[in-house]
Amino acid sequence: MKNPILFGLMAILLLGGTITPALSQTSPNSVVINEVEINTQNGSEFVELYNPTTQPIDLSGWSITPSASWKNYKILPNTVIEPQSFLSFTHHPYWFIDFGDTISLTNNSGELIDKTPLLIDKNNDGETWQRSTDGLDTDSMSDWKLERMTPNSSNGKITETEETIFSFTGQTDKSNYVFGDTLTIYGNVSESLFEEKHQSTPEIIKIHVKGPDYSTDIELYPDRNLSFSTTLHMQKVLGFALGNYEVDISYGNNSIQTGFILSEPLNDASLENASSDLEIFSNKESYIPGETAIIFAKTNSSIEYGGLDYVILDPNGKIYSSGAIFPNSKFSVVHQSGGGQIYPFSTQILLHGVNPVYGTYQIQGTFKAQDPIYRSSGVEISTSATFELVEDVKENTVFSLSLDKEVYSIHDTIIVTGRSNQVWTENIALIVQQTGVLSRSADAMKDQYVRPDPFTLNESVMLNGDGTFEFEFKIVNNLHDKDDANRYFGDYRLTVSEYFGHASLDFKVVENPESFVDIRTPLGLQMDNSQYVLGTAFSVTGKVLGYDHKASNNAQNYVEITIKDPSGKFLMSEDRRANSDIKYESTAPNEKLTFTAIPDVIGNFQLSAILHPIQFDFGTYTLVVNHPNLKIIETVEFKIISAQSEILEPEDTQEPLIFELCSSTKADISDIIKDMTAIGKDEIPPAMKYVVCDNATDFKTGEKLVIKGKVKPKEIRSLDQSSVKTSGQTQGGSSYSTNFAQAEMNYVEVSIPYPQTITISSSYRTTPSDGEEYHGGGGSGAGGVTVGDGSQGIGGGGGGSDSGRETNSQGSTGYNADVVYQTLKKNLIDMKVKAYPDKDGNFITVFDLRPGIFVDGIYKIKAKYFGYKSEQNFLIVDNSLKGGLKPELLVDVNKIEYIPGETVSISGKIKNVYYYDSVSLKIEPPNISKINCLQGQQCGFGNTEKKLRVTEGTEGAEFFMNYKIPFTDAAVGKYTVIADTHFGQIEKPFFVINESDILEQTSPIPGSSSESTPMDISKKIIEKFNRIADDKIPIILTEKSSDDSTLTPRVIQGSLFTSARGEESDVNLRITTDGQCVIGTSSDCLVTESTRKPGAIYSIVTIDDVNYKIRYSGNDVRLEKFSIVPENSNSKIDIDNWNVEIIKEEQPSRFYYKVSYVALE
């Protein structure tokens, strides 16, 4: 494939005719594949060859080979193609693959003569792939087109005529840009064009620029010199974003397409090998003949106009394939074939089956400049990789079949792969049948599994040329009702088949594949009760795992059920006899008492029978269930009792009231409830995310105390004193009454009484600031809310008063500056909450252990339920208040340096004191004479502060705020965050600098804004110099000229890297000008150590009466960095000559630097 130009395209348009290529070659290698039909209605596909030479060519023994090499066609002896003539060849039906095939032509020596690109024809509509004109061969997909078939006839000739040439060029000045750059689009035309309908109206040059969420149109006319030019400023505020952009330039009926990339600025201070990484690899480690190898590559090199040259060598060292690929999806063969663009570079190579050479193949890749203007730089990066070509070894089975997983969720895509190993056919049958269910729908009459319409899928799957196949499907595409999902949870069987054999695989669909554990038995045996009254009916149900339902003759596919009596002997199909001498097995005239059940299509079975007193007696019996075909036996026991024992109330061993203590740090109670109630169907309970139940009895303030318990539920229906006489609190019924008064009392009362012991010493108090006595913020806890989800009673509680709940916690909020802090006293009465149990007796309640309400000590939790009581001790540790320590106010920002437009994330914490009031926060900008308005507030005097509410944490109160830096010139400088409370205030500085002054661009914090400020420059140029190994580097600054302005040097930035670990301090920079040392380690230098200090990031240095802001990282670092910029924002660097000296011995080093030139106002 030819090397496309990455930017700057020229279109030569022929207005009066076309040009004929020379056709005088006589080499047999000139024969081309001229036309291909790969999809016909009757399967008669053909290949047309064309001889463009002036001599006949003998084709005897030549081969035509598609992707599937076994379909190779060998041309018969004595076959000659005449000059300027065509020959068509057919093979067996369906010679080629409709959805993508390549065809190769080789001579009788196995040498490749011609090869088509990947051709796709999904419609059998009589159109063929053919060269645009006979013999046109530029190794490009553009040589080919889909047209009405013309076998053994011309596709079109190119004739030589006189031509009138119109030229039209258009391009961008670069292919890569960064924010702040100016994009220039320019070009020229050979003559002015006019509209066809209005010959006096000149045509307009139309430019359309399209990129990520960006689109703009520009119209202009050619100037007197028949040239045109326009510019765009690459600013975020103008809508530009990172990514690829397309530029369409049209003039009349003529058009040009080009493009450019807007990317992050390269970090020149990167490590030595950061710009030298190149990786190349294949999509698989090994291949078989006929497969396509996809070659991927990626690099972080900054080489301009780079492309990847690659060569693939076979095991004998011979070149198998070679070419060049570029980082653009438009030039990617893989992308054009529908494979996507996963890596910057990608291509695909067919490993054909013509005399394959097995062994290790080597991929050699070289990344370098592909444009002739830049190729002279000589910078190249090379790497290599290998893959194996192995013989095609098939399994000794009719079909190979596999799935990507064994357990799926209902929304997963199921991927099937396989191969027909012995016989090739066009397609095979694929059937997916649901064979079982996980959820059990209960029939009111029989209590059995109900699944009237099991899932079934029937498909025909096409085979590839090597017999392999792939298929993807979903069990359900759209699901609107949660109940519908239960129908699809279960077992499935996937079967592929053809007349010569079949193969099957089983898989499952469940609600949560990650936590699923199959606890079912092979027969899934269950009885509707564990004991029965003699003379009543029993019912047994089951589900045969791996059940294979027969469409016909399924009568033998049954389940056999027998019964053992309490002595372990099988019951016989005869009356019981009092004669104990009878031996059941040998003398009974009949066989064992046997029941049979035939499972339904998914293996469910059910059986009911009467326990007749003539056959059964009191005692424990064993039900034996056998599936003869699968040779599976399961047993289950049941007990036969008398009717009298059924009436008598059995002894109840369940505890009337139990509970355990758990903890959670989650603020939202709904998340806690979700943890406590989530249980999967036929699965192990999922791990709780927010609640910890580890039998611990110590808790911290700020946590949630979760009580999980169970009671023996009271029956709200109770027999009244008389079946005909009702009390004032009951509703009469035929045989029972409902006691509504009792139903209202059907709750568990959970309470926390007084602390059992609280030890408070006189030293346990806050230390107030000078001149103030601080009493500490009091406050009440959030009230609990009783929540019901229809299945379980949930109670929420916290310290303090709460309407609708029996709590009465008192506290004070405020500050006492008049008296000395007294010993802490808490009037903590019982806090109570009502938790309503579900039908099984389970209940949950939550208490909020708020600081200031709960103090250090041992507490007792009590629970009451209809006279039953239970209690448990637990310890609370209050970390929010440290005895003997002063109240502490902390504030921080997410980083120290910002640029205009970014967002500052401010966070703070108050420690060693109970604090519930607001915090005053204000931002003091560099120019305090200007009104500083926080975002979201009206601008005016008195509005420069913002009141923040605090939130509770396990170690004290916390507060947060985001501050947006404005887009103004005054935004640059030092800012101060001031947080103020009643007991003190604290300050935290941060700095805002110009984007052009940033030495190392940092990534924005996720979720924050990262917009650039518009710069007061019309153009900007950055000269970069990388990987300089010399120890003396002169930097000479000169003015740069552009079309409309003069650019002057504004910023010098540099970095020194050494790979000598442990010797960083021995490799240092020394920067001088006119004999004066500006940066260095010696005492005569103006800057000798890191300029980053508390409240400052640079030093002001005066050189020749000009102040410069100098930033320096210091010398004892692996990456030594500096920047020099005039303090005045409208000044240039007046010094033209700078000298950089690397002070070292034999250590390896690399020096990087760049100079920014701008147009100043």
N, C-alpha and C positions, 0 to 999 in steps of 0.2 A: 504494500500500500504506500502511495506517495506521502511525503512529509508535508502536511498542511501548515500554512503560515499561521502563527498564533495571533498576530494582529497585523493590520494594514493589508488589505486585500485590493487587488486591481482586477477590474473587469474589462476585457477587450471585447467589444460588441461589433459583430460583422453585419453591416447594414445592407450590403449589396451582394453577398454571396458567401461561400465557405472555402476552405483550403483542403486540398487532397494530400494525404500522407503518401510517401513513396512506397510502392509495393513491389520493389524489384528484388527483395531478398529471395534466396533459393534454398536456405537451410531447412531440413526436415523439422527442426525445432520451431518453425514458424507456424505449424498447424495449430489452430485454436478451436476450442469448444465454442461454437457460434450460437447455438440455440438448445434449450433444454425444456422438455415437458415433464414435470414431476407430479402432476395431479390430473388424471383424466377420469372420465366416467366409466370407461371400460377397462381401465388399468393398463392400456397400451401406451406406456411412456417411452420417450425416445430421446436420443442425444444426436445433435447435428454437428459435424465437423466441417471446417472450412479451410481450404488451402489458398492462402493469399499470394503464393509465390508464382513464378513463371514456369516452374517445372513440376512434372508429376512426382508424387511421393508415395513410396510403398509403405502401407500400414500393417503388413503381415506381422502377427504376434503382438501388436500393440494392445493395451488394456484400458478399459474404461471402468473406473472404480468409484462407487459412492462411499458415504461415510461407513456404512456396514460393508466391510471389506469382503465378506463372504459372497456378496452379490456381484463380484467382479465379472466383467464380460471381456473375453479375449477375442480380438478381431481375427477372422479366418485368414489362412494363407492366400497369397496372390490378390490381396485387396489393395487397389491403387486408387488414390484420389487425384484427379486431374487438376491442373492449374486453374485458379480462379473458380473452383467448383466446390460442390457440397456433397457430403455423404451422411446419411442418417442411419442410426443403429438402434434396435430394440432388443430387449432381453425378456425375462419372464414377467408376468403381471406384477404391478406394484413394485417396480424396480427401486423407486426412491421414496424417501420419507417426506410427506406433505408438509409437516410443520417445521422443516429445516434440514437441509442436506447440502453437502458439498461434493462436487464431482471432479475426479482427477483423471488426467490423460497421461499415460506413461508409454514409452517405446518398448521394443522387444528386449532392451537391456535393463529395464527397470528404472530408467531416468525419467524424472518428472518433466513433461512437456508443457502442460497447461493445467490450471486448477481454477475452479469457479469460487467466488465468495459464497457465504452462507445464503442459500436461496430458500425462500419460504413461499408456498402457494397453497393456501387453505381452501381455495374455491376451485372446483373442477368446472371452470367456465370456458374452456377452450383457449385460454391465454397461456403463453409460454414466456419463460425468461429468455431473452435474446439480446445480443449486443446491439447497441443503437445503430451502428452501421457495420457492415461485414468486416471482420478482422480487427475492429477497434479494440486495442488492448493496452490500457495504461495502468493495469493492476489496481483499478479503482472500482468501487461499487457503482460509480456513475457511468461506467461503460455499459451497464445492463439496464433493461427496462422490461416491464410486463406488457406484452402486446398480443394481438391476435396471431395465432400460430402460422408460421410460413415454412413448413418442412421442405428441405431440398430446394429452397428458393431464397432469393436475396432479402436481407433485412433492410437494405438501403445502401446506396453507394454515396461516396463523397466525391463530388466533381470539382475540378479546379476552374475557378472563374476569377475575373477581376473583382477586387473588393474595395469598398470604401470603409475605412476603419475609424470608428469613434471610440475614444478612450475616456474612461471615467475612473478616477482613483479616489479613495477615501480611507482614512486611518485615524487611529488615536496616537498621541505622542508616546504612550507607554502601554504596557500590558498589565502592570500592577500598580495600584495606588493605595495610599493610606489616608486617613482622615486629615484634612488640612491641605491636601494636594489640590492642584487645579488640573482638571481634565481638559485637554485640547483635542478637538476633532477637526481635521483639515483634509484638504484634497484639491483636485483640480479636474477640469473637463477640457476636452480638445476643441469644443465649440459650443456656442449657446444654442439651446433648443427652445422651440416655441410650441404652444398647444396646437393640436391637430385641428380643432374646430375654430380657434381664433389665432390665426397665424401671426398676428401682431402682439399677442400676449406671451411674454417669456415664461418658460417653465420654472417652477420653484424647486429648490433643493430641500427635501424634507428629511429630517433626522429624528428618529425615534429611539430613545434610550429606555430600556426596561431592565429592572432588577428586582431584588427582594422587596416587595411592598413599595416599589417605586416605579414611576412611569412619567416621562415628559416628552413633549414634541417641540421641535425647533424648526423654523422655516427661514430660509435665507436665499439670496441670489448670488451667482458668481460675480466676482469683481471684474475690473477691466482686464486683469491678467488671466481671466478664466479660472481663478482660484477661489476657495471658500475656507472659512475658519470660524469656529465658535468655541467658547469655553464654558465649563461648569465647575463650581467650587464644591469640593467633596466635604460637606459639613453634615453632621448628624441632624442639626436643627433644620436643614433643608430637606430632610427625608431620606438621606442615604443611610444604608445599613451594610454590614459585611456580607460579601457573597459575590457571585458571578453576575455580570451585566452583559446584555446584548445591545448592540448598536446597529440599527438598520438605516442605511442612507439610500435614498431614491432620488432619481432625476429623470423625469419623464417615465418611460417604460423600463428604465435601467435601474438596477439596485445592487447594493453591496452590503454584505453582512460582516461585521467584525465584533469584537467584544473586549472586555477588560475585567479585572478582578480587584475588588476593594477588600483589603485585608488589614490585620493588625500590623503595626510597625514592627520590623524585625528588631530583636534585642541584640544589639552589637556587643553587649557585655556578656554574652552567653559563653559557656565553657568551650574549650578548644575544639572538642569533637562534636559540639551540639549542631554545627552546620555541616557535618560530614557524615551523618548517618544515612545509610541507604540499605533498605531491606528488600529482598526479592524472594519469592516463594511460589509454590504451586498449590492449587486447591486440594490436592491429595498427595500422599507419599508414594503411591504406586498406581499404575494404570495397566490395562490390558489393551492389545491392539484393537483399533476401532473406536476407542474412547477419545474424548477431547480434553486436553489439559488446559486449564485456565491459569495463566501466569499473572501474578499480582506483584506490585512493587509500591513502595512508599519511601519518601525522603523528606527531611526538614531543611534541605539545602536552600540557600538564597541565590543560587546561580540564575542570572537573568536568561529568560527564554530557553529554559532547560528542557531536554527530552531524554528519554531512556533508550539507548541502543542495546539490543540484546542479541545473543547468539546461543543456540542450543546445540551442544555437541553430543553425538551418540557415544556408546561405550568404546568405539574404535577411534574416537577423536575427530571424526568427520562432522562437518557442519550439517545438522539436520534441518534447522530453520534459523532465520535471523530477521531482524526488522527494527523499527523504531516506534515507540508509543509515547503519547503525550498526556498530560494531566487534564483531560477534558473529555466529558462523556460523549461529545459529538464525534470524537475520533476513536472511540472504544468499540472494538468488534463485539466484546461481551455485552456492552450496553445496547448496541443495536440489535443484538440477538435476544433481547429481553432478559438478560441476566443481571441487570442493574449495574450500578457503579459503586461498588463497595470500597475500593481503594483508588488512590489518585491515578495509578497506572494499571492497565489490565489489557490482556489480549488472550486469544485462545489458539491452540495448536492442535490439529488433528493428528493423532498417532495412528496412521493408516496401517492396514494389515498386509501391505505388499512387501514381502521379504522382511519382516520385522527383525530388528536387532535387539535382543533382550539384554538387559543389564542396567547399569546406572547412567543416566543422562545428566549432563551438567548445564545449568543455566548461568551464563555470564552476562552481567548487566553493567553498563557504564552510563552514568548520568553526567551530561555535559551540555554546554550551550549548543543549540541546533541552528541558530541564526548565524550566517557567515560573518556578520559584523562583530559578533561577540565570541565566535569560536576561537579567535586568536588569543583569548585570555588563558587558555590552556588548563583551566581548572576542571578537573574530572574527579568523580567519585565512582569507585568500582566495588562490586560485590558478586557473590555467586551463591548458587543453591543447587540441589540435586533432586531427582526423582527416579523411580524405578519403572522400567517397562518389563512386565512379567507375563508369562504364558497364561492364557485363559484357562483356569482350572475350575471345573464345575463340580457341584455337589452330586453325590450318587443318589439323587432323588428326582422324582418327576418335576416337582416345583420346589424352589427355595422361597420362603415367605417370612417376613419379619415386620414388626411394628416398632415405632419409635418409643413407645411406653407400654406398660401393662395396665395402668390405671389412669383414667382420664376424668376430667370434670365435664359437665354437660356442655360447656362452651368451647372446649378444646377442639383443635383440628387434629384429626387422626391421620397419620401418614403411614401408608403401606408401601413397602418395597419388596421386590421379589424377582424371580427369574424362572423361565421355563428351560430346564437343563437338558432335555433330551430331544424335544421336538419343537420346531419353530412353527408358529401359526400367526395369522394376522392379529387376532385378539383372543382373549379368554374371558370366561364369565366370572364375575366377582359377586358374592352374596354375603350380606351382613344380616344376621338373624338374632334378635333378642332371645336369650335362653333362660332368663331368670330376672327377678326383681329383688331389690333390697328392702324397700318399704313394704309394709304389710297392710293392705286395705282390708278391713274386716267386713265380711258379709254378716248382716244382722241375723240371718238364719243359721249359717254354717260356720261363721268365723273362720273363713278360709281366704287364701290368697286370691285376689281378683285382678286379672289383667286381660281384658277381652281383646285388645288389639296390640299384640307385641310388635316392636319396631322391625321392619324389614326393608332392606335396600338391595336392589338388583341392578348391576351395571356391567357394561362390556368395556374391558380395558385393553388398549392397544399395546402391543409389544414393540420394543425397540429392535433395531437390527441384530443386536447380540442376545435377544431373548429376555432382556431385563424389562421391568415395568415399574411405574410409580403411580400412586393414586392417593388423593386426599379427599376427605369428607368430614362432615359434622353430623352428630346424631340429631341435633335440632339447630336451626338457624335463628329463629325468633321465639322467645318464650315470654308470655305476658302474665301468666298466672303461676304463683309459687307452687300451687297444688299440682299443676301439670308436670312440674319437674320430677315429682316423685315417681311418675309412671316410667321415666327413662332411667332411673338409677337401677343398675342390675348387671347381669352377665350377658355377654355377647359372644357370638362365634362368627369369625370371618373365614370364608371358604373361597378358594379359586379353583376352577375346574375347566377341563376340556375333555374331549372324547378319550384322551390317552391317560387321564389320571386327575387327581385332585390333592389339595393340601388345605389344612385348617389351622387357625390360631384362635385362642380365647382372650378376651380382655374384659375390663370392668369399667363402668361409668358410675361415679359416686359424687357426693356433694362436695367433699373436700379431699382430694387425692393425697395431700401431704400428711394428714392425720389418720387416713383410713387404715384400719386393721380389720381384716375379715375374721369375724368370730363365729361364722356359721360352720355347721358340721356338714359332712357329705350328703346326708339325707334331711337335715334341718328339722329333726323330729320334735314336735311339740304336742302337748295335750291341753285341752281347754281348762282342766283343773288338775290338782294334785291328789284329790280324794273325791270319792263318789259314794252316794248312798246306794246300798244294794237295791237293785231293781230299777235304777235310773240309767240313762244313756251316757256313754262317754264319746268323746270326739277326738280324733288324732289328725293332725295335719303335718305336711312336710314339703320340702323342696329338694329335688334331686339335682345336685351340682353336676355340671357337665352333661346334662341330659341331652340326648340326641333323638329328637322326635322323628318318627318315620311317617312319611306322607301316606304310605300304604303298608299294610301288614304290621301295624303297631300293637296288635293285641298281645304279642309276647313280651312287649316292653313294659312290664308291670312291676308293682311293688307287692311283696308278700308279707302278711302280718300274722304272727302267732303269739300265744300268751303262755307265760309260765306262772304256776300257782305259787303260794308262799313257800312251798317246800322245794321249789326249783324245777318241778316237773312240768312238761308241756301239757296243756289241756287238750283233751281229745274230743272229737265231734260225736259225743255220746252222752247219755245222762250220767250224773254222778251215781256211784254204787257204794253201798255200805261195806261190801266185801273188800277187806283190805288186802286180800291175797292176790287180787288182780294186778297183773303187771301191765302197765299202760302200753309200753312200747311193743310188747310181744304178743299179748293176748287180746288186746282191744280189737273189736271187729272193724273199727274205722280208723281213719288217719287223724293227724293232729287237727285241732280246731284252727282253721286257716281262713283269713280274709284276704282279698286281693283288691288292689286299687290301680287303675291305669292313669298315670300322670297326664296333665294337659300339655299343650304345645311347648310350654316353658318349664315343665317338670314339676308343677304343683300337683299335690294329691291330697285327698281328704277322705276320712272314713268315720262313720258313726255306727254304734252297736249298743244293744241293751244288755246290761249286766243281770241276766236272769238268775234268780235264786237257785234254779235247778242246776245251773252250771257253776255259779260263783258263790263264794262265802266271804266272811270278813277276813281281812288280812291285806298284806302287801303283795301285789302282782307285778309282773314284769312283761312289758310289751316288747316283742322282738320284731323289728322291721328289716326286711331283706330285699335288696334289688339284685335278682339273679344275674342279669346281664353284666352289671358293673361289679358284682361280687362284693357289695358293701352291706354291712350289718350294723344297725344301731339299736340300742335298747333305751327304754325309759320306764320308770317305776310309777305306780299309782296305788292308792290305798282305797279299799272298800270298807265303809263304815256303816253303822246302823242309823236309821232315821232319828233315833233318840239322841245319839251323840251329835248329830247335826243341829238339833234344837238347842242342846246345852251349849252355853258360851264357853269357848275354849280358853285355856289359860294364856294370858297375854304376857309375853316376855319383853315387849318393846318398852323402852324407857319413856315415861310420859313427857319429859322435857330435857333436851340436851342442846348444847351450843359450843362453838369454838370461836376463837378470836383470830382475825386476820387484819392485815394492814394494807394501805394503798396511799400513794402520793399523788394520785390523779385528782385534779380539781373538779372535773365533771362527774357527777354521780351516775349519769346515764352510762358512762363507760364502765363503771364498777358493776352496775346492774347487768350489763351485757356479758361481762366476765363470769358473773355468778350464775347466769341462767343458760349459757350456751352449751348445748350438748348435741353432738351429731347423731344422725340416724345410723344405727348398727356400727358405730365407730367408737373409739376411745374418746373420753372427754378431751377437748382441745386444751393446750396449755394456756393458762390465764395470763394476759398481758399486763394487767394493771393491779391485780390483787395477789398478795402473797399470804398463803396459809401454811406456815412452817412451824406451828406450835410455839412460836415465840410469845413471850408475855411482857416484853418491854417495847414501848412506843415513844415516838418523839412528837413534840408539839409541831403542828403544821401538817401532820399525817391525818389520814382518815382511819378511824377504828371501825372495822367491818365485823359485824356479828352474824355468823351463819349458823342456823340451828334447825332443829326438827322437833315436833311435838306429836303426840298421839292424838289425832284430831277428834274433837267432840262432834257427835252427830247432832246437827241442828234440828233434825226430826226426832221427836221422842214421844213415847206412848203417854197419853194423858191418864189422869186418875180414873177416868171412866170413858168408855167409848161413846157414851151419849151425853156426858156432861163435860163441858169445856170451861176452862178458866178464862179470866179476863185477858190473859196474855197469850192465848193460843187461838189458832184457826182450826176449826173442826174439819175432820176428814172421815173417810169410811172406816179406816182402822188405825189411823195415827193422826197426830196434830203437829203443827210446826210452831215451835216456841220462838217467837220473834225477839223476845227480850233476851233469850239466851244467844240467839244468832248475832245480835249486836255486840255481845260480849266475847265473841269468838276471835280474840286477838291475844298476842303475846305482849305483855308489858315489859319493856327493857329499860333499865334505869341505871344511872351512875350516881350513887349517894356521896356523902362526904368522903374526902380522902381518909384512908385508914390511918396513915401517919404522914404528917408534913413537917419537915424540919427546916426552919428558917433562922439563920443566924443574924446577928446584928450587922455583920459585914456584908450581908447579901442585899446590896442596894446599888443603884446607879450612882456614879460620881458626877455631880452637875458641873457645868462650866462656871468660871469665876463670876461671882455676882448674881448667880441664879440657882435656885433650888428646884430641881426638876422632879416631879412626882411620878412621871411615866404615864403613857396613854393607856387608859382603860378601854372598855368597849365590850360589846356583846357579840357572841358568836352568831353565825347564820343559823336560822331556825331550820329544823328538819322538816321534810315533807314526806308524807306517806305516799308511795307510788305503787300503782298496781298495773301489771301488764297482762292481766287476764289469767295468768297461770301461777303466779307466785306473789306473796305479800312482801313488799319492800318498805322499809322504814328508814327515814333519814333524820339525823339529829345532830345537834351541835350545842356548844355551850351557850348559855344565855336564854333570854326570854324568847318566846315564840307563840304567836297567836294560834289557837287551836291545839295547843299541846301543853302538857302539865309541866312547864318549866318556869323558873323565876330566878334568873341569875342577875345579880346587880353588879354594876361596875361604874366607874367614873371615867370620863375623858377630859383631859385638860392638863394644865400645868399649875403648879403651886409654888410660887416664888417667895412665899411668906414664912413657911415653916420648914424645918429640917425634915428630910425624908424619914418617915416612920417605918417600923417593921411591917413588912407586907402581910396583909390580912385578906383573906378571901371568904366572903359569905356565900359559899357554894352549897346550894341545896340540891335535892335530887333533880336530875334531868331525866325526863321520861319520854318514851316514844312507843306508839302502838304499831306492831308489825302483824299483819294478817297472814296466817299460813295458807298455803295452797291446799288442794284436795289431798295431797300426800303428807301434809304436815310441815313442809319446808317453809322457812321464813328467813328474811334478811333484813338487817337494819344497819344504818351507818351513822356514826358520831364524828363530828368535826373537832379535832383536838386543837383548838385555836390557842396561840400564844396569848398570854394575858388573862385567859380564862382558866387554863390548866397550868399548874406549876409542878415542880418536881415532887414526886411522892408516889405512894402505893394507893391504888384505887380498887374498888370492888364493883364489878358489874353484876347486876341482879336481873333475873328473868322470872316472870310469874305467868301461869296459865291455868285457870280454873282450879286454883288452890295448890297447884304444883309449883315448886320453887327450885331454882338452881342459881348458883353464884360462882364467881371466879375472880381471883385477884390479878391485877396487872400493874406494871410500873410505867410511869410517864416521866420522861426526861425533857426538861425545857432548855433547849440550846439557844433560844433566842435572846436570853438575858444572862450575861456572864457576871457573876458576883465580883465586886471590887474593880470593875473595868469601866472606863469612861464610855459614854455613847460615841459610836464611831460612824462617820458618814463617808461613804466611798462613792466615787463617780469615775467612769471610764468611757472611752470612745473606741470604735472598732479599728481605727488605724490613726496614724499621726499626720499623714499628708493627704491632701485632696486636691482636686482641680475644680474650677467653677462648674456647677451643674450636678455634682455628685451629692449623695445623701450621707450625712453623718449619723451613725447609730449610737445613741447615748444610753447608757445603763447605769444604774446606781443601786446601792444597798445600804441599809441602816442596821447597824449591829449593836448588841448589848443594851437595847432599850425597847420597850413596847411602844410602837409608834403607829398611829392610825390616822393622823392628819395628813394634809397634802404637803408636797414639796414644791417650793418655788424654783423654777429653772429659767435662766436667761442666757442668751448668747451675746457676748460682747465682741463686735466686729473690729477690724483694724481701725476704721474711722468712726470713733464713738460719737462724733458730732452729727452723723447721719442717723436717722431713725431706723432701728433694726426691728422689722416686723417678723414674727414667727409665722410659718405657713399655716393658713387656716384662720388667722386672726385679722381684724381690720387694722390698717396702718394708722398710727396716731400716738400721741404722748400717753404714757401710762399703760401701753399694751405690749411693752417689750418683755414682760415676764409671762410665764405660763405655769399654771397650777397643775401638778400631776398627782393623781391618786396612787397610793401605794397598794401593792398586793402582798399577800402573806407567803413566806417561804419557810423552809424548815430551819433556817438560820437567821431569820430576820425579815424586815419589810424590804420590798424591792420596787423600783420604778424604772420606766423606759420612755424614750422619746426619739423620733427621727427628725433631723433638721436638714432642709434642702438649701444648699449653698446657691445664692443667686447668680444669674448670668450677667454680671456687670464688671467693669474694669476695677471698681473699688473692692471687689470680692477678694483680691489677692492680698495675703498678709497673714498675721497672727490673730487667731480667734481664741476667746476664753469662754469655757462653759462654767457658769457659776450656779451651784446648787445651794439653796438656803433652807434651813429648818429653824425651829425655835431654839435649838441648843447649839447651833453653829452653822457655818457654811464652808464649802470647799470649792476649789477652782481646778480646772483641767484644760490645758491649752491644746490646740491643734493648728495646723498651718494649711493655707490654701495657696497654691503656686500655679504659675502659668503652665499649660500643657507642654509648651516648647521647652520648659526648664526641667522636665522630668527626665532623669537619667535612665531609670528603669521603670517601664510601664508596669503597673500592678493590675491584676484582674479585679474587677469590681466585686464587691460583696454580693452574694446571691440575694436577690430581692431588692437591692438598692438601685438607684438611678445612676446612670453613667453616661452623661451627655457632655459633649465637648462645648466649650465656649467659643463663639465666633471670634476669630483673631483679627486684629486691625492690620492685616497684610493682604495685598492683592495676589501675591505669589510667594512660594516658598520652595527652596531647593535644599536638599540634604545630601552632602557628599560623604560617602562611607568608605572606610579603609579597614580591611579585616586581616587578621592573622599575620601581623608583621613580626618576623622573628629577629630583626635587627635590634642592636642595643642603642642605636642613636637614630632618632626619627625627627626630621625637621617638619614643622607645620607652617606652611606659607599661606596667608590669607589674602585674597584679592577680591575685587568686586566682580559680580556676575551681571551680564546684560541679558535682558529679554526684549521681547517686541515692544512692550509698553512701559517698562520700568527697569530700574537698576537695583540689584539685590546686593546687600552688604552683609558681612559676617556678623552674626548675633550671638551664637552659642557654640562653645567647644565642649564636647563630651568625650570621655575616654575611659578605657578600662584595661587593666593588666592582669593576665591569667598565667599561673604556673601550675604545672602538674606535679611538681616536687612536693609531695606531702611532708609536712613537718618543717619545711624550709621556706614557708611563705614570708616570714619576716626578713629573710636574706635576699629576697627579690623585691626591689622597690622602684618607685617612680621618682624622677627628679625633673621638674619642669622649670625652665628658665627663659628669660627674655632680656636681651641686651645686658647679659651678665648678672642680672638679678634673679635669684632663686625664688620662685613663687610657691611651689609645692615640693616638699622633700622632707627627708628625715634629719638633715643637718640643722644646726641652730641658726644659720644665716638665712633660712628660708622663711617666707612670710606665713606659710601654713605648714605645720609639722605634725599635726595629729588630727584625729577625726573631728569634724566640725559639728557633729550631732551631739548636742548637749541639752539638758533640760531647758525647754523654752526656746530652742534655736536649732536650726538645721544647716545653717551656712555661716560663714564668716565674711565680714566686709573688709576688703583689702584695697588700699589705694596704690595704683601704679600710674605714674606720669600724670598725677592730679585727676585721675579718673577712678571712681569707686567701682569695684567689681564684687559680685556675690560669688564666692567660691565654696563649693561643696566637696568634701574629701572624706573617703571612708576610713582613712588611717592605713598604716602599712602592714599590720600584723593580721592580714586576712588573705584568703586564697584568691579573691577577686578584688583587686584594688581599683577604686573608681573615683572619678573627679568630674566636675563641670565648672566652667567659667562663663559668666554672663554679666554684662554691665548692670549696675543697680538701677539706672534710669531705663524705663521700659522702652523709650524711644531713641536709645543710643546704640551704636554699633561698637564692635571691638576695634579700638583704634590701633592696636599693636599688630603689625603685619607678620612678624617673624617670631615663632615660638620654637623652642627646642625641647624635645623629650629624650631623656637618657634613662636607660634601664640599668640600674645598679645591681649586678649579680656576678656570679662566678661561672660555673658550667651548667647551671640549672636551665631547663627548657622554659621558654616563655613565649607568649603571644600577646601583641598589643593591638587593640582595636580603638579606632576613634572616628568621630563624625563631626562635621561642621555644618551648622544650619545657617543658610543665607535667606534673608527676608527683605521685603520692600517696606521700608519704614515711612511713616507719614512725614 
